[in-house]
Amino acid sequence: MATYAAKKKYAVKLTRSVKHGPFTYKPLDEIEMAGAMLTAIIEANGEEVVDYARPA
């Protein structure tokens, strides 16, 4: 599994819709998120939910 710096920002493209807390993130465009959130989404949904994540 890739590791992401908790406080660093990433431009993320998802492969499918993901519910995280009160929000639903959709695979329409890039989403900017912190590494801590990205890691939590991957742990809850699996690595295949992320198409790519690059430093923002």
N, C-alpha and C positions, 0 to 999 in steps of 0.2 A: 504494500500500500504506500502511496506517495505521502510525504509529510509536508505540512503547510505551517508556516510561521503564524502563530496565533494572532498577532497584531498587524500583520502585513495584509494588504488588500489584494484581492485577486479578481480578474475578469473571468467569469465562469459561464459556460454554456451547458445547460442540462439536456439530457436525452428524453426526459419525461417529466410530468408534473410532480412536485414534491411539496408535501405539507410539513412545515417546520414552525412550531408554536402556532400563533394565530394566523400565519400567512401561508399562502399557497404560491409557490414559485413555478412558473410555466416555462417550457423550453422555446420561447419565442425569440428572445434576444439575449445578449450577454447581460449578466447580472453581476454587479460589483458587491463582493462580500469579504468579510474578514476571514482569515485562515481558521480561526476557532469555529466559526459557523460552518465553514466548508467541511471541516473535519467532522463536526457533529452530524451534518447531513449524510456524509459518506458512511459513518458508523451506523446510522439508523436505516439507510436505504441501500447500501452496497456501492462499490466503486463504479459499477456500470451506469449509475445515475448521472455521472459527470462525463460529458463529451470531452471537454478540455477545461483547464484552469491555468491561467497564466498571470504573472504579476501585473497588476494594474498601474 
